[in-house]
Amino acid sequence: MNGRLALCLVVVGCVVYSDAAFGTSWLQVQGQLNDVDVGQSGVWGCNAANDIYFRLSTEGSADHVGTDWLHIAGKLKQINVGKDIVWGVNSGNNIYVRNGIHHDNPEGTGWEQIEGSLTQVSVSSSNNEVWGVNVNSNIYRRTGITSENLKGSGWEQIDGGLKWVSVGEAGVWGVNSQDNIYYRSQTGYGQSGKGGVWQSVSGGLKQITSGNGVVWGVNNADQIFIRAGKYKLLLNEHNFYASVFIPFLIYMLKCPNADIMLFCVQITKGITKETPAGKDWLRIPGLLKQVSVSPVNNLVWGINNGNNIFTRKGIHSPVVGQPLTGHLSVAGSGWQQITGGLKGVSVGNAGVWGVNRNDDIFHRTFTTAGSNTAGAEWTKVDGGLKHISSGDWITWGVNANDDIFARTGISPDNHVGTAWEKIDGKLSQISVNSHSNEVWGVNSNDDIFRRTQIRNTCGNVGYNLGMLGVGWDQLDGKLKYVSTGKAGVWGVNAAGDVFHRLGTYGGSAGRGVSWVQVQVPSAFKVISSGDDVVWAVTNSDSILVRTGITVDTPVGKEWVVVGGGLSHISVSSNGNLVWGVNSASNIYRRAGINEIDLTPQRGNTCHA
């Protein structure tokens, strides 16, 4: 003991659960069910009499307990929720899907029987992959599922034997008749197909559910567990926290010559691509006989042995295993991965548009007019652009030669428009305000320009010729990236410094007054101006949101880190909808934005 006379030895240990996917407590919801599931199409359940219920106001992965239970015609003993579809099996092991589900009719229109026989079925809300097991514990996967055919076309038998299977963003997991746990390799994070092989996982569970970076389950004693990932030493005698804590502990124990053995383990994240089977099971307080976690945003619902219904409070969703740091309403509740691959994306009143690495152009169907949905599919549009920006019934972009184009003819009857109109000038990047159609851009020399004589459309529907403007007005300063929105004009220079243009808050027309630098924690590369909020990504692909933006404080008050990693991001000024892409060209949409009103009442900024 280093030659000292030790009067006592103090051993202090702790475990800190920092992943917000664990939640904080259980909230009981009125009603009784025998089975419950949560996903992109909301919360659905079946009671002991096999009656079917849908929880109103839970669709779209809303982080909300809903308002009431709606009785749905039909009989099922087990149910599972996908994206715009619900699967289930009845007491005769017949398989059914719920058709007609969309944002205007979240309860759907009717049940359709699917060929085959299963005792339990699972569908992922992230990509609508379907797996199931039959009375003989044979495992099946649904084939032929596409965005146009959510029901698929046939069943493929998978090797092995399970009594329960679950498919989610964390992959395919299952338990057998002995409550042994298995993970199917090569099935996580957007991968479709039969995967690789079954890998045995330690522990014993009677039921399991696969989420986004996490897996939940319950054992025969109804104890609840979550699959955790990496650990790190948070506290020891060599760091700052210990230097504060140890003297206090010695004083409290009246032991001035104590030898201290101090450690603190922090759970830093859950299941990731690097550790697809996780590391360990962690016990969650409470007792449930069945549990469900959403594969999109990790919301958790469950049933106890009295058929009482519970939902987990305090859950913040990760992006492929990364937790959201802090829970800001302006930051939404989680990331939803969208099918496809893009290098750049933009969301506005003209819908969601994007370009891929080949400069091909795509429009996301059912996303126009500020629709807060994930849309249905990508429609390829003629032309080639390296950068694109969605406005109010118009879309602007630039090609590989820095030529400027505007998409004309966009209307409620023609969401992709009719033609690309070549605009005078050269720009390397362009931004159109999705509220007022103000257009700003920068060229290859980092010079800044604003489009003049734009006659806007606020309150009008569809494209008109005045949206194109006439001529360019050069502004003082140098920027490599610029964005215009209701929060004003913001930009990033070649050094990653951030600037706001005074006099442009509210989306006002005009060149503004001057540039003011805004302090940032690290170098930025992309910035996007919304409605009293600004989103940005750093050179290391970290995501930040600027809060506290008002007419009195147009530069805002602070940057808040949001979990995940993106290389490009876009926020609309009509609803603060957020879309982004990462370095692997994966596409994400921010969920939970619809939970709050982000449209302050202010004077009309439209101009003739």
C-alpha positions as CSV (number, residue, x, y, z in Angstrom):
1,M,0.0,0.0,0.0
2,N,2.8,2.4,-1.0
3,G,4.4,2.3,2.5
4,R,1.5,4.0,4.2
5,L,-0.4,2.8,7.2
6,A,-3.8,2.2,5.8
7,L,-6.6,2.4,8.4
8,C,-9.2,1.4,5.9
9,L,-9.8,0.3,2.3
10,V,-12.7,1.8,0.4
11,V,-14.0,0.1,-2.7
12,V,-16.5,2.2,-4.7
13,G,-18.2,1.0,-7.8
14,C,-21.0,2.2,-10.0
15,V,-22.6,1.6,-13.4
16,V,-23.9,4.6,-15.4
17,Y,-26.4,3.9,-18.2
18,S,-26.0,6.7,-20.6
19,D,-27.8,5.3,-23.7
20,A,-31.1,7.1,-23.8
21,A,-32.6,4.0,-25.5
22,F,-33.0,2.5,-22.0
23,G,-35.7,5.1,-21.0
24,T,-36.4,6.2,-17.5
25,S,-39.7,4.6,-16.2
26,W,-42.9,2.8,-17.2
27,L,-46.1,4.7,-17.9
28,Q,-49.4,2.6,-17.7
29,V,-51.8,3.2,-20.5
30,Q,-55.5,2.6,-20.1
31,G,-57.0,-0.6,-21.5
32,Q,-56.0,-4.3,-21.5
33,L,-54.3,-6.3,-24.2
34,N,-52.7,-9.7,-24.6
35,D,-50.2,-8.7,-27.3
36,V,-49.0,-5.2,-28.4
37,D,-46.6,-3.9,-31.1
38,V,-45.2,-0.5,-32.0
39,G,-43.8,0.6,-35.4
40,Q,-44.0,3.1,-38.1
41,S,-47.8,2.5,-38.5
42,G,-48.4,3.2,-34.9
43,V,-49.3,1.0,-31.9
44,W,-51.6,-2.0,-32.5
45,G,-52.7,-4.8,-30.2
46,C,-54.9,-7.8,-29.5
47,N,-56.8,-8.6,-26.4
48,A,-57.5,-12.0,-24.8
49,A,-60.6,-12.4,-27.0
50,N,-58.4,-11.8,-30.1
51,D,-60.1,-8.4,-30.7
52,I,-57.9,-6.0,-32.6
53,Y,-57.2,-2.4,-31.5
54,F,-55.3,0.6,-33.0
55,R,-54.0,3.4,-30.7
56,L,-55.0,6.7,-32.2
57,S,-52.3,9.4,-32.7
58,T,-49.4,7.0,-32.6
59,E,-48.9,6.6,-36.3
60,G,-45.7,7.8,-38.0
61,S,-43.5,6.7,-35.1
62,A,-44.9,9.6,-33.0
63,D,-43.3,9.6,-29.5
64,H,-46.8,9.9,-28.0
65,V,-49.0,7.6,-25.8
66,G,-51.9,8.3,-28.2
67,T,-55.4,9.4,-27.3
68,D,-57.7,6.3,-27.4
69,W,-58.1,2.7,-28.6
70,L,-60.0,2.2,-31.9
71,H,-61.6,-1.2,-32.3
72,I,-60.6,-2.7,-35.7
73,A,-62.8,-5.4,-37.3
74,G,-61.3,-8.9,-37.3
75,K,-59.7,-11.4,-35.0
76,L,-56.0,-11.9,-34.4
77,K,-53.9,-13.5,-31.6
78,Q,-50.6,-11.8,-32.5
79,I,-49.9,-8.6,-34.4
80,N,-46.8,-6.8,-35.8
81,V,-46.5,-3.3,-37.2
82,G,-44.6,-2.3,-40.3
83,K,-44.4,0.8,-42.5
84,D,-47.8,1.4,-44.1
85,I,-48.8,-2.2,-43.4
86,V,-49.6,-4.4,-40.4
87,W,-49.2,-8.2,-40.2
88,G,-50.8,-10.7,-37.9
89,V,-51.9,-14.3,-37.3
90,N,-55.2,-15.6,-35.9
91,S,-56.0,-18.6,-33.7
92,G,-56.0,-20.9,-36.7
93,N,-52.5,-19.7,-37.6
94,N,-53.8,-18.0,-40.7
95,I,-51.8,-15.0,-41.9
96,Y,-53.3,-11.6,-42.6
97,V,-52.1,-8.1,-43.7
98,R,-53.8,-4.8,-43.1
99,N,-54.1,-2.8,-46.4
100,G,-54.8,0.8,-47.1
101,I,-52.7,2.3,-44.3
102,H,-51.4,5.8,-44.9
103,H,-51.2,9.1,-43.1
104,D,-54.8,10.1,-44.0
105,N,-56.2,6.7,-43.0
106,P,-53.8,5.3,-40.3
107,E,-56.2,2.4,-39.4
108,G,-56.2,1.1,-42.9
109,T,-59.1,-0.3,-44.9
110,G,-59.3,-4.0,-44.6
111,W,-57.6,-7.4,-43.9
112,E,-56.3,-9.6,-46.7
113,Q,-55.3,-13.3,-46.1
114,I,-51.8,-14.3,-47.1
115,E,-51.0,-17.9,-48.1
116,G,-49.2,-20.1,-45.5
117,S,-49.5,-20.9,-41.8
118,L,-47.6,-19.2,-39.0
119,T,-47.9,-19.1,-35.2
120,Q,-46.0,-15.8,-35.0
121,V,-44.9,-13.1,-37.5
122,S,-42.6,-10.1,-37.4
123,V,-42.2,-7.1,-39.8
124,S,-39.6,-4.4,-39.6
125,S,-40.9,-0.8,-39.8
126,S,-37.6,0.3,-41.4
127,N,-37.7,-1.8,-44.5
128,N,-40.9,-4.1,-44.2
129,E,-38.8,-7.3,-44.1
130,V,-41.1,-10.1,-42.8
131,W,-40.0,-13.2,-40.8
132,G,-42.2,-15.8,-39.0
133,V,-42.3,-19.2,-37.4
134,N,-44.9,-22.1,-37.6
135,V,-46.2,-24.6,-35.2
136,N,-43.2,-26.9,-35.8
137,S,-40.7,-24.1,-35.1
138,N,-39.8,-23.8,-38.7
139,I,-38.5,-20.4,-39.7
140,Y,-39.7,-18.5,-42.8
141,R,-38.8,-15.2,-44.5
142,R,-41.2,-13.4,-46.9
143,T,-39.8,-12.9,-50.4
144,G,-40.7,-10.4,-53.1
145,I,-41.3,-7.4,-50.8
146,T,-40.7,-4.1,-52.5
147,S,-41.9,-0.5,-52.0
148,E,-44.7,-1.2,-54.5
149,N,-45.5,-4.7,-53.2
150,L,-45.5,-4.6,-49.4
151,K,-47.1,-8.1,-49.1
152,G,-44.4,-9.9,-51.1
153,S,-44.9,-13.0,-53.2
154,G,-43.8,-16.1,-51.4
155,W,-42.1,-17.8,-48.4
156,E,-38.5,-18.9,-48.1
157,Q,-37.7,-21.5,-45.4
158,I,-34.6,-20.6,-43.3
159,D,-32.5,-23.2,-41.5
160,G,-32.9,-23.7,-37.8
161,G,-35.8,-23.9,-35.3
162,L,-37.3,-21.0,-33.3
163,K,-40.6,-20.4,-31.4
164,W,-40.3,-16.6,-31.7
165,V,-38.5,-14.4,-34.2
166,S,-38.1,-10.6,-34.6
167,V,-36.7,-8.5,-37.4
168,G,-35.6,-4.9,-37.0
169,E,-32.9,-2.4,-37.7
170,A,-30.7,-4.4,-35.3
171,G,-31.1,-7.5,-37.4
172,V,-33.0,-10.8,-37.0
173,W,-33.2,-12.3,-33.5
174,G,-35.0,-15.3,-32.1
175,V,-35.5,-17.7,-29.3
176,N,-36.1,-21.5,-29.4
177,S,-38.3,-23.8,-27.3
178,Q,-35.5,-24.0,-24.6
179,D,-35.4,-20.1,-24.5
180,N,-31.9,-20.1,-26.1
181,I,-31.2,-16.8,-27.9
182,Y,-29.9,-16.5,-31.5
183,Y,-28.9,-13.7,-33.8
184,R,-28.9,-14.0,-37.6
185,S,-25.6,-12.6,-38.9
186,Q,-25.6,-10.2,-41.8
187,T,-29.2,-9.1,-41.2
188,G,-28.8,-5.7,-39.5
189,Y,-28.8,-2.1,-40.6
190,G,-30.9,-2.1,-43.7
191,Q,-29.6,-5.4,-45.0
192,S,-32.3,-7.6,-46.5
193,G,-32.2,-11.2,-47.4
194,K,-31.7,-14.5,-45.5
195,G,-28.5,-13.3,-43.8
196,G,-25.6,-15.6,-42.9
197,V,-25.8,-18.1,-40.0
198,W,-27.4,-18.3,-36.6
199,Q,-25.1,-17.2,-33.8
200,S,-25.8,-18.3,-30.2
201,V,-26.1,-15.4,-27.8
202,S,-25.8,-15.8,-24.0
203,G,-28.8,-15.7,-21.8
204,G,-32.3,-17.1,-21.8
205,L,-35.5,-15.3,-23.0
206,K,-39.0,-16.5,-23.9
207,Q,-39.7,-13.5,-26.2
208,I,-37.5,-11.0,-28.0
209,T,-37.9,-7.8,-30.1
210,S,-35.4,-6.1,-32.4
211,G,-35.1,-2.3,-32.5
212,N,-32.6,0.2,-33.8
213,G,-29.3,-0.4,-32.1
214,V,-31.0,-2.3,-29.2
215,V,-32.8,-5.5,-28.6
216,W,-35.3,-6.0,-25.8
217,G,-36.7,-9.3,-24.3
218,V,-38.4,-10.9,-21.4
219,N,-37.6,-14.2,-19.6
220,N,-39.9,-16.9,-18.0
221,A,-40.0,-14.8,-14.8
222,D,-41.2,-11.8,-16.8
223,Q,-38.0,-10.0,-16.1
224,I,-37.1,-7.4,-18.7
225,F,-33.7,-7.1,-20.4
226,I,-32.1,-4.9,-23.0
227,R,-29.0,-5.9,-25.1
228,A,-26.2,-3.4,-24.4
229,G,-22.9,-2.8,-26.2
230,K,-19.6,-1.3,-25.3
231,Y,-18.3,-0.3,-21.9
232,K,-15.7,2.2,-20.9
233,L,-14.1,3.2,-17.6
234,L,-15.7,6.5,-16.6
235,L,-14.2,7.2,-13.3
236,N,-10.8,6.3,-11.7
237,E,-8.3,7.9,-9.4
238,H,-6.5,9.6,-12.3
239,N,-9.3,11.8,-13.7
240,F,-11.0,15.0,-12.8
241,Y,-14.2,13.4,-11.4
242,A,-12.2,11.2,-9.1
243,S,-10.1,14.2,-7.9
244,V,-13.3,15.8,-6.7
245,F,-15.1,12.7,-5.5
246,I,-12.3,10.9,-3.6
247,P,-11.5,13.7,-1.1
248,F,-15.2,14.1,-0.4
249,L,-15.6,10.4,0.2
250,I,-12.6,10.3,2.5
251,Y,-14.0,13.2,4.5
252,M,-17.4,11.6,4.8
253,L,-15.8,8.3,6.0
254,K,-13.4,10.0,8.4
255,C,-10.6,7.9,6.9
256,P,-7.7,10.3,5.9
257,N,-5.3,7.4,5.1
258,A,-7.7,5.4,3.1
259,D,-6.6,3.4,0.1
260,I,-9.3,3.9,-2.6
261,M,-10.3,1.4,-5.2
262,L,-12.7,3.5,-7.4
263,F,-14.2,2.5,-10.6
264,C,-17.3,3.5,-12.7
265,V,-18.4,1.7,-15.8
266,Q,-20.4,3.6,-18.4
267,I,-22.6,1.8,-21.0
268,T,-21.8,4.0,-24.1
269,K,-23.9,2.5,-26.8
270,G,-25.9,-0.5,-27.9
271,I,-25.7,-2.9,-30.9
272,T,-23.6,-1.4,-33.7
273,K,-22.3,-2.6,-37.0
274,E,-19.0,-3.4,-35.3
275,T,-20.7,-5.4,-32.5
276,P,-23.9,-6.6,-34.2
277,A,-24.7,-9.1,-31.4
278,G,-24.1,-6.6,-28.6
279,K,-22.1,-7.3,-25.5
280,D,-24.3,-8.1,-22.6
281,W,-27.9,-8.1,-21.2
282,L,-28.9,-5.4,-18.8
283,R,-31.9,-5.8,-16.5
284,I,-34.6,-3.1,-16.8
285,P,-36.9,-2.6,-13.7
286,G,-40.4,-4.0,-14.0
287,L,-42.1,-7.1,-15.1
288,L,-43.7,-7.8,-18.5
289,K,-44.8,-10.9,-20.2
290,Q,-44.4,-9.4,-23.7
291,V,-42.4,-6.4,-25.0
292,S,-42.1,-4.6,-28.3
293,V,-39.6,-2.0,-29.5
294,S,-40.0,0.1,-32.7
295,P,-37.2,-0.7,-35.3
296,V,-37.3,3.0,-36.3
297,N,-37.2,5.1,-33.1
298,N,-36.9,2.5,-30.3
299,L,-40.2,3.4,-28.6
300,V,-41.1,0.5,-26.3
301,W,-44.5,-0.9,-25.3
302,G,-45.3,-4.0,-23.3
303,I,-47.9,-6.1,-21.5
304,N,-47.7,-7.6,-18.0
305,N,-49.3,-10.8,-16.8
306,G,-52.5,-8.9,-15.8
307,N,-52.8,-7.8,-19.5
308,N,-52.1,-4.2,-18.4
309,I,-50.5,-2.0,-21.0
310,F,-47.3,0.0,-20.5
311,T,-45.0,2.3,-22.5
312,R,-41.5,3.3,-21.7
313,K,-40.9,7.0,-20.9
314,G,-37.7,9.0,-21.6
315,I,-36.5,7.1,-24.7
316,H,-34.4,9.0,-27.2
317,S,-33.7,7.2,-30.5
318,P,-30.3,6.5,-31.9
319,V,-29.0,6.5,-35.4
320,V,-27.6,3.0,-36.0
321,G,-26.8,2.7,-32.4
322,Q,-25.8,6.3,-31.6
323,P,-27.8,7.9,-28.8
324,L,-29.4,11.3,-29.0
325,T,-27.7,13.6,-26.6
326,G,-30.4,15.7,-25.0
327,H,-34.1,15.8,-25.8
328,L,-35.0,19.0,-27.6
329,S,-38.3,19.4,-29.2
330,V,-36.8,21.3,-32.1
331,A,-34.5,18.3,-32.6
332,G,-37.3,15.7,-33.1
333,S,-37.2,12.3,-31.6
334,G,-35.0,10.1,-33.8
335,W,-33.8,9.2,-37.3
336,Q,-35.7,7.1,-39.7
337,Q,-33.7,5.5,-42.5
338,I,-35.2,5.8,-46.0
339,T,-34.5,3.4,-48.8
340,G,-32.2,4.5,-51.6
341,G,-28.8,6.2,-51.9
342,L,-28.1,9.9,-52.3
343,K,-25.1,12.2,-51.9
344,G,-27.3,15.3,-51.4
345,V,-30.9,15.9,-50.4
346,S,-33.3,18.9,-49.9
347,V,-36.7,19.2,-48.4
348,G,-39.2,22.1,-49.1
349,N,-42.7,22.8,-50.2
350,A,-41.9,21.3,-53.6
351,G,-41.2,18.0,-51.7
352,V,-38.0,16.1,-51.1
353,W,-35.5,16.1,-53.9
354,G,-32.0,14.5,-54.1
355,V,-29.0,13.7,-56.3
356,N,-26.8,10.6,-56.2
357,R,-23.1,10.1,-56.9
358,N,-23.8,9.9,-60.6
359,D,-25.7,13.3,-60.5
360,D,-29.0,11.5,-61.2
361,I,-32.0,13.5,-59.9
362,F,-34.8,12.0,-57.8
363,H,-38.0,13.2,-56.3
364,R,-39.7,11.5,-53.3
365,T,-43.4,10.9,-54.0
366,F,-46.0,12.1,-51.5
367,T,-43.7,14.7,-49.9
368,T,-44.9,17.9,-51.5
369,A,-46.8,20.8,-49.9
370,G,-45.0,20.4,-46.6
371,S,-46.2,16.8,-46.1
372,N,-44.4,15.4,-43.0
373,T,-44.1,11.9,-44.2
374,A,-41.4,9.5,-45.4
375,G,-43.0,9.4,-48.8
376,A,-43.5,6.3,-50.8
377,E,-40.8,5.9,-53.4
378,W,-38.1,7.7,-55.4
379,T,-39.0,8.9,-58.9
380,K,-36.1,9.5,-61.3
381,V,-36.3,12.9,-63.0
382,D,-34.6,13.8,-66.2
383,G,-31.4,15.8,-66.2
384,G,-28.2,15.8,-64.1
385,L,-27.3,17.9,-61.1
386,K,-24.5,17.8,-58.5
387,H,-26.5,19.9,-56.0
388,I,-30.3,20.6,-55.5
389,S,-32.6,22.8,-53.4
390,S,-36.3,22.5,-52.9
391,G,-38.4,25.6,-52.7
392,D,-42.1,26.6,-52.8
393,W,-43.4,24.8,-55.9
394,I,-40.0,25.2,-57.6
395,T,-36.6,23.4,-57.4
396,W,-33.2,24.9,-58.2
397,G,-29.9,23.1,-58.8
398,V,-26.5,23.3,-60.4
399,N,-24.7,20.7,-62.5
400,A,-21.1,19.6,-62.8
401,N,-20.2,22.6,-65.0
402,D,-21.8,25.0,-62.4
403,D,-24.6,25.7,-64.8
404,I,-27.8,26.8,-63.0
405,F,-31.2,25.3,-63.6
406,A,-34.8,25.7,-62.1
407,R,-37.5,23.0,-62.4
408,T,-40.6,24.6,-63.8
409,G,-44.2,23.3,-64.0
410,I,-44.4,21.8,-60.4
411,S,-48.0,21.8,-59.2
412,P,-50.4,19.7,-57.1
413,D,-51.1,17.7,-60.2
414,N,-47.5,17.3,-61.4
415,H,-45.1,17.0,-58.4
416,V,-42.0,16.5,-60.6
417,G,-42.7,19.5,-62.9
418,T,-42.3,19.6,-66.7
419,A,-38.8,20.9,-67.6
420,W,-35.5,22.3,-66.4
421,E,-35.1,26.0,-67.3
422,K,-31.4,27.1,-67.7
423,I,-30.7,30.3,-65.7
424,D,-27.9,32.8,-66.5
425,G,-24.8,32.7,-64.4
426,K,-22.5,30.1,-62.8
427,L,-22.8,28.8,-59.2
428,S,-21.2,25.8,-57.4
429,Q,-24.0,25.6,-54.8
430,I,-27.5,27.1,-54.5
431,S,-30.2,27.6,-51.9
432,V,-33.9,28.5,-52.3
433,N,-36.0,29.5,-49.3
434,S,-38.9,27.0,-49.2
435,H,-41.2,29.7,-47.8
436,S,-40.4,32.8,-49.9
437,N,-38.5,31.4,-52.8
438,E,-35.6,33.8,-52.2
439,V,-32.5,32.3,-53.9
440,W,-28.9,32.7,-52.8
441,G,-25.8,30.9,-54.1
442,V,-22.0,30.8,-54.2
443,N,-19.6,30.2,-57.1
444,S,-16.3,28.3,-57.4
445,N,-14.5,31.5,-56.2
446,D,-16.6,31.6,-53.0
447,D,-18.3,34.8,-54.2
448,I,-21.9,35.2,-52.9
449,F,-24.9,36.0,-55.0
450,R,-28.6,36.7,-54.5
451,R,-31.3,36.3,-57.2
452,T,-33.1,39.6,-57.9
453,Q,-36.7,40.4,-58.9
454,I,-38.2,37.1,-57.7
455,R,-42.0,37.5,-57.4
456,N,-43.1,35.0,-54.8
457,T,-45.9,32.7,-54.4
458,C,-46.7,32.6,-50.7
459,G,-50.3,31.6,-50.5
460,N,-50.3,30.6,-54.2
461,V,-50.3,27.0,-55.3
462,G,-48.1,25.8,-58.2
463,Y,-45.3,27.3,-60.3
464,N,-45.4,30.7,-61.9
465,L,-42.9,32.5,-64.1
466,G,-42.1,35.2,-61.5
467,M,-40.3,32.6,-59.4
468,L,-37.3,32.6,-61.7
469,G,-36.3,36.2,-61.0
470,V,-34.1,38.4,-63.2
471,G,-30.4,38.8,-62.7
472,W,-27.8,38.3,-59.9
473,D,-26.7,40.7,-57.2
474,Q,-23.2,40.1,-55.8
475,L,-22.8,40.4,-52.0
476,D,-19.7,41.2,-50.0
477,G,-17.8,38.4,-48.3
478,K,-16.7,34.9,-49.2
479,L,-18.6,31.6,-48.5
480,K,-18.3,28.0,-49.8
481,Y,-21.9,27.1,-48.7
482,V,-25.0,29.3,-48.2
483,S,-28.6,28.7,-47.0
484,T,-31.6,30.9,-46.9
485,G,-34.7,30.2,-44.8
486,K,-37.1,31.8,-42.3
487,A,-34.2,31.9,-39.9
488,G,-32.4,34.2,-42.4
489,V,-29.4,33.6,-44.5
490,W,-26.5,31.6,-43.0
491,G,-23.2,30.5,-44.6
492,V,-20.0,28.6,-44.1
493,N,-16.6,29.8,-45.4
494,A,-13.6,27.7,-46.5
495,A,-12.2,27.6,-43.0
496,G,-15.5,26.2,-41.6
497,D,-16.4,29.5,-39.9
498,V,-20.2,30.3,-39.7
499,F,-21.8,33.6,-40.6
500,H,-25.4,35.0,-40.4
501,R,-26.6,37.8,-42.6
502,L,-28.2,40.5,-40.4
503,G,-31.4,41.9,-41.8
504,T,-32.5,38.6,-43.4
505,Y,-34.4,37.0,-40.4
506,G,-37.9,36.0,-41.2
507,G,-37.0,35.2,-44.8
508,S,-37.2,38.9,-45.7
509,A,-36.5,39.8,-49.3
510,G,-33.4,41.8,-49.9
511,R,-29.6,41.6,-49.4
512,G,-29.6,42.2,-45.7
513,V,-27.2,44.5,-43.9
514,S,-23.9,42.8,-43.0
515,W,-22.3,39.5,-42.0
516,V,-21.9,38.6,-38.4
517,Q,-19.7,35.7,-37.3
518,V,-21.3,33.0,-35.1
519,Q,-19.0,31.0,-32.9
520,V,-19.0,27.2,-33.5
521,P,-17.5,24.3,-31.5
522,S,-15.6,23.0,-34.6
523,A,-15.3,23.6,-38.3
524,F,-18.6,23.3,-40.2
525,K,-19.1,22.2,-43.9
526,V,-22.9,22.3,-44.4
527,I,-25.6,24.6,-43.0
528,S,-29.4,24.8,-43.5
529,S,-31.7,27.5,-42.4
530,G,-35.2,26.6,-41.2
531,D,-37.9,28.4,-39.2
532,D,-36.2,29.8,-36.0
533,V,-33.8,26.9,-36.2
534,V,-30.6,26.1,-38.1
535,W,-29.2,22.6,-38.7
536,A,-25.5,22.0,-39.6
537,V,-22.9,19.3,-40.0
538,T,-19.2,19.5,-39.1
539,N,-16.2,18.4,-41.1
540,S,-16.3,15.2,-39.0
541,D,-20.0,14.7,-39.8
542,S,-21.3,15.6,-36.4
543,I,-24.8,17.1,-36.4
544,L,-25.7,20.3,-34.6
545,V,-28.9,22.4,-34.2
546,R,-28.9,26.2,-33.4
547,T,-31.5,27.1,-30.9
548,G,-32.8,30.4,-29.4
549,I,-33.3,32.1,-32.8
550,T,-35.9,34.9,-32.6
551,V,-36.5,38.3,-34.1
552,D,-34.6,39.8,-31.1
553,T,-31.7,37.2,-31.2
554,P,-31.5,36.3,-35.0
555,V,-28.1,34.6,-34.4
556,G,-29.6,32.3,-31.8
557,K,-28.1,31.3,-28.4
558,E,-26.4,27.9,-28.5
559,W,-25.4,24.9,-30.6
560,V,-26.7,21.6,-29.4
561,V,-25.3,18.3,-30.6
562,V,-27.8,15.7,-32.0
563,G,-26.8,12.1,-32.1
564,G,-25.7,10.5,-35.4
565,G,-23.5,11.3,-38.3
566,L,-24.4,13.0,-41.6
567,S,-22.4,14.4,-44.4
568,H,-25.3,16.6,-45.7
569,I,-28.5,18.0,-44.1
570,S,-31.5,20.0,-45.1
571,V,-34.3,21.7,-43.1
572,S,-37.4,23.2,-44.6
573,S,-38.8,26.6,-43.6
574,N,-42.4,25.4,-43.8
575,G,-42.6,22.9,-40.9
576,N,-38.9,22.4,-40.1
577,L,-38.8,19.0,-41.7
578,V,-35.3,17.6,-41.7
579,W,-33.7,15.1,-44.1
580,G,-30.0,14.2,-44.5
581,V,-27.5,11.7,-46.0
582,N,-24.4,10.2,-44.5
583,S,-21.0,9.4,-46.1
584,A,-22.3,6.0,-47.2
585,S,-25.1,7.7,-49.1
586,N,-27.7,6.4,-46.7
587,I,-30.8,8.6,-46.4
588,Y,-32.4,9.7,-43.2
589,R,-35.5,11.6,-42.2
590,R,-35.9,13.2,-38.7
591,A,-38.9,11.8,-36.9
592,G,-40.8,13.6,-34.1
593,I,-40.8,17.0,-35.7
594,N,-44.6,16.9,-36.1
595,E,-45.0,16.8,-32.3
596,I,-44.6,20.6,-31.9
597,D,-45.7,23.8,-33.5
598,L,-42.6,25.3,-35.0
599,T,-44.3,28.0,-37.0
600,P,-44.3,31.3,-35.1
601,Q,-46.9,33.8,-36.0
602,R,-45.2,36.7,-37.7
603,G,-45.8,39.1,-40.5
604,N,-46.1,37.9,-44.0
605,T,-42.6,37.9,-45.6
606,C,-43.9,37.2,-49.1
607,H,-43.4,39.9,-51.7
608,A,-44.8,40.7,-55.1
